[in-house]
Amino acid sequence: MTTIRARTHRWMQARGLDTVFGNPGSNELPFLRDLPPGIRYVLGLHEGVVVGMADGYAQATGRPALVNLHSASGTGNAMGALTNAASSHTPLVVTAGQQVRATIGAEPMLANVAAPDLTSPLTKWAGEPLSAQDVPRMLDQALWEACTGSRGPTYVSVPYDDWDRESADNDDYLLPRRVVEGLHPAPEHVREIAGLLAGARRPALVLGSEVDAVAANGVSRELAELLGADVWVAPSPYRLPFPNRHPQFRGVLPASERGVHAALEENDVVLVLGAPVFRYHQYEPARYLAEGTQLLHVTEDPGEAARAPFGTSFVAGLAATAAALVAALHERDGGARPAAPVGWTVPPPAREPVDGVFHPGAVFEVLRETAPADTAYVVESTSTNGDFWRHMDLREPGSYFWPASGGLGFGLPAAVGVKLARPDRPVIGVVGDGSANYGITALWSAAQYRVPVVFVILNNGTYGALRWFAGMLGTGDVPGLDVPGIDFLSLARGYGVPAQAAGTAAELADLVRQGLAAEGPTLIEVRTELTTP
């Protein structure tokens, strides 16, 4: 007899799901029994950390990751992290144990009542099989749902007595099956977009994080250089779609209607690739664009296309569309247009630390000059992010990860996940003190699995982004904004991570070099000034 568990483990091996991120409870133990060699289990001490590690891992590999949570309560603990995964279109297959099938209706302890509804709207698809024999097929459906179309997390609840049931003979058909996606743009749409771009007086490209997620960076850069276009990164980016020191790079678009209007005021044709139109944050109302500016939008997400409040949206593959536009423009013009005037300049050096307190820009200058050029940065420090983009030199795809929905607790666990995914690349987590406490137990996982990540904690003793927002909203000094008295060095050491503080630029550079050469995780605490995003 082949059990559902054995069949599922074979399915995991066949689909390349060789890493499981989890925190088990009693409902999950039968699934984990006899886990085959070659499938790695990564334990997190809190479900938010579990999903954060899986999120970083899946984004960095470009492949789906399998998550195993404990019934409803464990799923609830993970919901904040799922907001980030949903916003970043991260392909996660989240499983949760359910009570014994025959008892669920009476709602015993640890029953997951209405399980498929629990994660809505954060999961793209969710289900609970109506029979044990449907478990393998439903898991395969969850995988393909997560990986196709507008990618994102999926959720499957499995009664724990299902794992010992006999599987169906027809499950053999699951392993060789494939789902093939075609996202090539229609030729007439390519001609339409190319014609508008070629005839533009001053075109602009707005590149979204999905450009990096689908590895369309190179062809997007080729398109930008061919057009001589101004290049902006869409508001609140969670990936790096374009080198931030390229002469055509203009910066990150402000996350407000007024800010976007002002930034694009001189452009007559704007092409948005791989981003929503637009994901605003602060409420500063204005006309969306200047009079006469035309906006074109290419996305792989039909939902983003449907909810865009202006412009013409095309649902098509980003890389295929950019490549088709490059070819069409070459056919029309035969060469590149002159680039628009350089608008992005290197900022002056940040001031030196005073009494051991750094301006955040000085921290980033040290990282820029000390870490290798291919370092991947996992950043979660909202109040310093503007300085990060100004002072860093980010060139390589997969160099930047950020919590896509702004849900705190991403930085530390995602850095662990990125390094597990990319052991060949240096990984530095840059995390604010306020954010770090939401995912602090990720330090334990990093220590236990000897994950060589350098964690840099920027400690200003307050929620800096909230202080900025309080000033913008005119709310004054409301309670709950300061977080003093946290000893990150002791916390890190308690979880098994060596930790030191840096008081000068030279000390910081030396500690970064030591951390990058270490065989396990290290933490560096840096006291910083309060700055604005």
URMO-V893228 format. One record per residue. D_FIRST is the distance of its C-alpha to the first C-alpha in Angstrom with 2 decimals. Layout:
D_FIRST + D_FIRST
This chain:
0.00 + 3.80 + 6.26 + 9.69 + 11.27 + 9.74 + 10.41 + 13.78 + 14.68 + 14.34 + 16.40 + 18.92 + 19.38 + 19.89 + 22.37 + 24.28 + 23.69 + 24.21 + 26.16 + 25.28 + 28.35 + 27.88 + 29.10 + 26.35 + 26.65 + 24.54 + 22.71 + 21.65 + 20.43 + 16.72 + 16.79 + 18.62 + 16.42 + 15.34 + 17.41 + 17.48 + 20.83 + 23.04 + 22.42 + 25.52 + 25.85 + 29.46 + 30.53 + 33.43 + 35.32 + 35.94 + 33.95 + 36.99 + 36.91 + 33.18 + 33.78 + 37.04 + 35.43 + 32.74 + 35.58 + 37.61 + 34.71 + 33.71 + 37.37 + 38.12 + 35.20 + 35.42 + 31.62 + 29.47 + 28.46 + 25.64 + 26.91 + 25.19 + 27.53 + 27.64 + 27.66 + 31.07 + 33.32 + 31.92 + 32.01 + 35.58 + 36.56 + 35.41 + 37.27 + 40.43 + 38.61 + 36.83 + 40.33 + 40.96 + 37.67 + 38.33 + 41.89 + 40.98 + 38.26 + 35.81 + 32.27 + 30.14 + 26.69 + 27.05 + 24.11 + 24.71 + 22.76 + 23.30 + 23.45 + 20.88 + 20.64 + 22.22 + 25.17 + 26.29 + 28.98 + 30.82 + 31.05 + 30.06 + 30.81 + 29.17 + 28.30 + 28.93 + 31.05 + 31.28 + 29.18 + 29.61 + 33.36 + 33.63 + 34.09 + 36.26 + 38.36 + 37.25 + 33.94 + 33.98 + 30.97 + 28.82 + 26.03 + 23.57 + 20.63 + 21.07 + 17.39 + 14.37 + 13.00 + 16.33 + 16.13 + 15.38 + 17.98 + 20.43 + 20.29 + 21.05 + 23.84 + 25.18 + 25.39 + 27.32 + 29.46 + 30.40 + 31.33 + 33.20 + 36.53 + 38.06 + 35.45 + 34.62 + 32.21 + 29.40 + 27.60 + 24.20 + 23.62 + 20.05 + 19.58 + 18.14 + 15.75 + 14.00 + 12.43 + 10.01 + 9.05 + 6.24 + 7.92 + 9.90 + 10.13 + 13.64 + 12.99 + 13.51 + 17.09 + 17.69 + 18.15 + 21.05 + 22.85 + 26.22 + 28.87 + 32.34 + 35.32 + 38.93 + 41.65 + 44.69 + 47.90 + 49.91 + 52.89 + 55.40 + 54.18 + 54.55 + 58.07 + 58.92 + 57.88 + 59.43 + 62.67 + 63.03 + 62.30 + 64.68 + 67.42 + 67.04 + 69.97 + 67.81 + 64.05 + 61.56 + 57.87 + 55.84 + 52.58 + 49.65 + 46.86 + 44.40 + 46.44 + 45.17 + 41.61 + 41.30 + 43.41 + 46.36 + 48.92 + 50.53 + 51.13 + 52.33 + 54.83 + 55.95 + 56.53 + 58.51 + 60.69 + 61.32 + 62.48 + 64.41 + 62.89 + 62.97 + 59.45 + 58.24 + 54.90 + 53.74 + 54.25 + 52.02 + 50.04 + 46.77 + 46.62 + 49.32 + 49.91 + 53.28 + 55.21 + 57.35 + 60.33 + 60.50 + 64.06 + 62.84 + 60.76 + 62.48 + 60.17 + 57.65 + 58.70 + 59.75 + 57.40 + 60.00 + 61.61 + 64.97 + 63.65 + 61.84 + 64.91 + 67.18 + 64.97 + 64.66 + 68.19 + 69.50 + 66.65 + 66.98 + 63.46 + 60.38 + 56.94 + 54.04 + 50.88 + 47.61 + 48.91 + 49.61 + 53.21 + 53.92 + 52.19 + 55.25 + 55.48 + 59.02 + 60.94 + 63.94 + 64.52 + 66.14 + 66.11 + 62.86 + 64.72 + 68.30 + 70.01 + 69.14 + 66.07 + 63.18 + 59.55 + 56.63 + 53.05 + 49.96 + 46.58 + 42.90 + 42.50 + 43.57 + 44.08 + 46.57 + 48.36 + 48.59 + 50.00 + 52.54 + 55.93 + 57.90 + 57.73 + 55.86 + 52.12 + 50.04 + 46.22 + 45.29 + 43.84 + 46.14 + 46.09 + 46.41 + 49.25 + 51.13 + 50.90 + 52.11 + 54.98 + 56.02 + 56.17 + 58.06 + 60.57 + 61.23 + 61.97 + 64.34 + 66.21 + 65.38 + 65.46 + 64.98 + 67.25 + 69.06 + 67.18 + 68.39 + 70.44 + 68.52 + 67.76 + 65.51 + 67.32 + 66.38 + 67.41 + 69.92 + 68.58 + 67.58 + 69.91 + 69.35 + 67.81 + 70.38 + 69.96 + 66.34 + 65.49 + 64.24 + 64.65 + 61.09 + 62.43 + 63.45 + 59.91 + 58.60 + 61.36 + 60.25 + 56.63 + 57.85 + 60.01 + 57.68 + 54.09 + 53.00 + 53.33 + 49.59 + 48.83 + 46.46 + 47.92 + 46.00 + 48.81 + 49.09 + 52.76 + 54.21 + 57.84 + 57.98 + 56.00 + 59.17 + 60.45 + 57.17 + 57.46 + 61.17 + 61.01 + 57.79 + 57.41 + 54.01 + 53.40 + 49.83 + 46.96 + 44.57 + 47.46 + 47.53 + 45.10 + 46.26 + 44.76 + 44.79 + 45.43 + 47.54 + 45.05 + 46.02 + 43.65 + 42.45 + 44.51 + 43.25 + 39.47 + 39.73 + 41.69 + 38.88 + 36.40 + 38.80 + 39.27 + 35.56 + 35.35 + 38.53 + 39.12 + 41.69 + 44.01 + 46.17 + 45.27 + 47.81 + 47.23 + 50.50 + 50.13 + 52.75 + 53.11 + 52.41 + 49.19 + 47.96 + 47.62 + 44.99 + 42.55 + 44.00 + 40.79 + 39.68 + 42.00 + 39.65 + 36.71 + 39.11 + 40.20 + 36.80 + 35.43 + 38.83 + 39.26 + 42.80 + 44.15 + 47.80 + 48.27 + 51.82 + 52.69 + 55.73 + 57.27 + 60.06 + 59.48 + 59.09 + 57.06 + 59.21 + 57.85 + 58.49 + 62.03 + 62.57 + 61.23 + 63.40 + 66.40 + 65.49 + 65.01 + 68.07 + 66.30 + 67.99 + 66.64 + 63.94 + 62.04 + 58.71 + 59.40 + 59.90 + 57.30 + 59.45 + 58.77 + 55.35 + 55.06 + 52.43 + 53.12 + 52.23 + 49.18 + 47.87 + 48.60 + 46.91 + 43.66 + 44.19 + 45.84 + 49.26 + 51.85 + 55.52 + 58.09 + 60.26 + 63.89 + 65.24 + 64.10 + 64.30 + 62.15 + 59.55 + 59.49 + 59.11 + 56.25 + 54.43 + 54.81 + 53.54 + 50.54 + 49.62 + 49.84 + 47.76 + 44.25 + 43.20 + 44.37 + 48.00 + 49.88 + 53.48 + 55.40 + 58.34 + 60.80 + 61.76 + 64.35 + 63.52 + 63.40 + 62.46 + 59.65
